[in-house]
């Protein structure tokens, strides 16, 4: 599990809209190689996504939006790839700005836990810290 928050000096509606559009991911998540919305919008939307794996090779990391509450929450679950994390963005007002929290959780069992546990934890920690990059981009 990994969790991180960032307070961004932008209105909640702007921050939510930027994060909700998964096609913006390459702007603030450096591990994303490619991403495109395949179907739906909001709740039930499916995004095809490729992320950098070992040696920089592309790994499928497609995901589905499982909760969508405008200006409050976006939850998702991976539907492709060797690891299938679930995650949730929470948005809350912070004065004139917005606090965004990202929590990720991936359950690994058996050989995956032994072989991939450390790498997955490291990747999840880096992913939640990308909120700091989101802050930098949206405030510039």
C-alpha positions as CSV (number, residue, x, y, z in Angstrom):
1,X,0.0,0.0,0.0
2,X,1.1,3.6,-0.7
3,X,-0.5,6.9,0.1
4,X,0.5,10.6,-0.5
5,X,-1.2,14.0,-0.6
6,X,-0.4,17.3,-2.2
7,X,-2.1,20.7,-1.8
8,X,-2.4,22.5,-5.1
9,X,-3.1,26.2,-5.4
10,X,-5.9,25.7,-8.0
11,X,-9.7,25.4,-7.7
12,X,-11.0,21.9,-7.0
13,X,-13.0,21.7,-10.2
14,X,-9.8,22.4,-12.3
15,X,-7.7,19.8,-10.4
16,X,-10.5,17.2,-10.6
17,X,-11.1,17.7,-14.3
18,X,-7.3,17.4,-15.1
19,X,-6.9,14.2,-13.1
20,X,-10.2,12.8,-14.4
21,X,-9.0,13.0,-18.0
22,X,-6.7,10.0,-17.9
23,X,-5.1,11.1,-21.2
24,X,-3.3,13.9,-19.2
25,X,-1.3,11.2,-17.4
26,X,1.8,11.5,-19.6
27,X,2.1,15.2,-18.5
28,X,2.7,14.3,-14.8
29,X,3.3,10.6,-14.5
30,X,6.7,9.9,-16.0
31,X,6.2,6.1,-16.0
32,X,3.4,6.3,-18.5
33,X,4.5,5.6,-22.1
34,X,1.0,5.9,-23.7
35,X,-2.6,6.2,-22.6
36,X,-5.9,6.6,-24.4
37,X,-9.5,6.4,-23.4
38,X,-11.1,3.3,-25.1
39,X,-14.7,3.6,-23.9
40,X,-17.0,5.4,-21.6
41,X,-16.6,8.5,-19.6
42,X,-16.5,9.0,-15.9
43,X,-17.8,5.9,-14.1
44,X,-17.0,2.8,-16.1
45,X,-14.5,4.5,-18.4
46,X,-11.7,2.2,-19.6
47,X,-8.2,3.5,-20.5
48,X,-5.6,1.6,-22.4
49,X,-2.3,2.4,-20.8
50,X,1.3,1.3,-21.2
51,X,3.9,1.9,-18.5
52,X,7.7,1.5,-18.3
53,X,8.7,-1.9,-17.0
54,X,12.1,-3.4,-16.5
55,X,14.6,-2.1,-19.0
56,X,12.1,0.5,-20.2
57,X,9.9,-2.0,-22.0
58,X,6.2,-1.4,-22.2
59,X,3.9,-3.2,-19.8
60,X,0.1,-3.1,-20.3
61,X,-1.5,-1.3,-17.3
62,X,-5.1,-0.7,-18.6
63,X,-7.6,0.4,-16.0
64,X,-11.3,1.0,-15.4
65,X,-12.8,3.8,-13.4
66,X,-14.8,2.2,-10.6
67,X,-16.1,5.3,-8.8
68,X,-16.5,8.8,-10.1
69,X,-17.9,11.6,-7.8
70,X,-17.2,15.0,-9.4
71,X,-14.9,17.2,-7.3
72,X,-14.6,14.5,-4.6
73,X,-13.3,11.1,-5.7
74,X,-12.1,8.9,-8.5
75,X,-11.4,5.2,-7.9
76,X,-10.0,2.7,-10.4
77,X,-8.7,-0.8,-10.8
78,X,-6.1,-2.2,-13.2
79,X,-7.5,-4.7,-15.7
80,X,-4.3,-5.6,-17.5
81,X,-0.8,-6.3,-16.6
82,X,1.1,-8.6,-14.2
83,X,0.1,-6.6,-11.1
84,X,-3.5,-5.4,-10.7
85,X,-3.6,-2.5,-8.2
86,X,-6.6,-0.6,-7.1
87,X,-6.4,3.1,-6.3
88,X,-8.4,6.1,-5.3
89,X,-7.9,9.9,-5.7
90,X,-9.7,12.0,-3.1
91,X,-10.1,15.7,-3.6
92,X,-10.9,18.2,-0.8
93,X,-11.0,22.0,-0.6
94,X,-8.0,23.6,1.1
95,X,-8.6,27.4,1.3
96,X,-8.5,28.6,-2.3
97,X,-6.8,25.4,-3.4
98,X,-7.3,21.6,-3.4
99,X,-5.7,18.8,-1.5
100,X,-5.4,15.6,-3.6
101,X,-4.7,12.3,-1.9
102,X,-3.8,9.2,-3.9
103,X,-3.9,5.7,-2.2
104,X,-2.8,2.6,-4.0
105,X,-3.1,-1.0,-3.0
106,X,-1.9,-4.2,-4.7
107,X,-2.2,-7.6,-3.2
108,X,0.5,-10.0,-4.3
109,X,0.4,-13.7,-3.3
110,X,2.7,-16.7,-3.8
111,X,5.6,-16.3,-6.1
112,X,4.6,-12.8,-7.2
113,X,5.0,-11.6,-3.6
114,X,8.4,-13.1,-3.4
115,X,9.7,-12.1,-6.8
116,X,7.9,-8.7,-7.3
117,X,7.1,-7.4,-3.8
118,X,9.9,-4.9,-3.4
119,X,9.6,-3.6,-7.0
120,X,5.9,-3.2,-6.8
121,X,6.1,-1.3,-3.5
122,X,8.8,0.9,-4.9
123,X,6.7,1.6,-8.0
124,X,3.6,2.4,-6.0
125,X,5.6,4.8,-3.7
126,X,6.9,6.6,-6.8
127,X,3.5,6.7,-8.3
128,X,1.8,8.4,-5.4
129,X,4.6,10.9,-5.2
130,X,3.8,12.0,-8.7
131,X,1.2,14.2,-7.1
132,X,4.1,16.6,-6.4
133,X,4.7,16.8,-10.2
134,X,1.0,17.3,-10.7
135,X,1.2,20.2,-8.2
136,X,4.1,21.7,-10.1
137,X,2.4,21.5,-13.5
138,X,-1.0,22.8,-12.4
139,X,0.6,25.7,-10.5
140,X,2.9,26.8,-13.3
